Amino acid sequence: MSSQNRKYGPDHPWTKFKLECAAEVGRVQYCKENNDEYKGNLPSRVNGEQGGPIGGQMVKEMIAMAKQQKGIT
């Protein structure tokens, strides 16, 4: 499935999770749900600096949840 077919609305659990993680690292302004600024002309370095911490926080939290479910500390 292409990314164009996956449209997550504001009430979708993944969208809520992403926004929570973005808030934890102070990057909510870079979430596409909060702005409609075109970013296709930005270098990947800039996009990575802006949004990279959000994805990193999401991964950290998913790993923590998985460890908690498995009883791993």
N, C-alpha and C positions, 0 to 999 in steps of 0.2 A: 504494500500500500504506500503510495506516495504521500509525502508530507502535506500536499495540497488536499488530500482526502480526509485528513485528520483535523477537523475543526473543533477545538475545545472551547466551549463557551465559558463565561465568567463563573458559572456555578459548577463547572466540572471539577472533580477532585484534584486532577493534575494541575489545573490552573490555580486553584487555591493553594496547593502545596508549593508551587513555584513562587507565588506571591509571598507566602510566609517565609520561605527561604531567602527571597530577595530582601524582605524587610529585616531579617536577622543580620544580613551583611550590609545593609544600608544602600541597596541598589535598586529599589523599587522603580525609580524613574527610568530605568533602562528596560523594563519589561514592556513588551509590545502591547500589553493590555492597558498600559498607562500612557502610551504615546503612539502616534501614528506617523512618526517621522520616518522618512525613507532612509535606509541605511546601506543601500546597495552600493553607494559610491564611497563608502568608508573602507579603508584598508583593514584586512583581517586582524592586524595588530590592535587597532583601535576597538573593533568589535569584541575582541578577546578581553581587552582591558575592562571594557564596560560590562559585558555579560558573563565572562568567565567565572567570576566569583559566585554567581548565582548557581550555575551548574555544579560547581565544586561543592557548594553547601548542600545542594540537593543530594549529591552522591554520599556525602558524609552522613546525612540524616537517614538515607535509605540503608546504609550499612549499619548504622546504630540500631535502626528498627529491626533489621534482620537478626542482628546479634541478640537483641532483647527477646525476640520470638524464639530463638534457639537456646536461650539461657546462657549465652556466652558473655563474659564481662570484658 
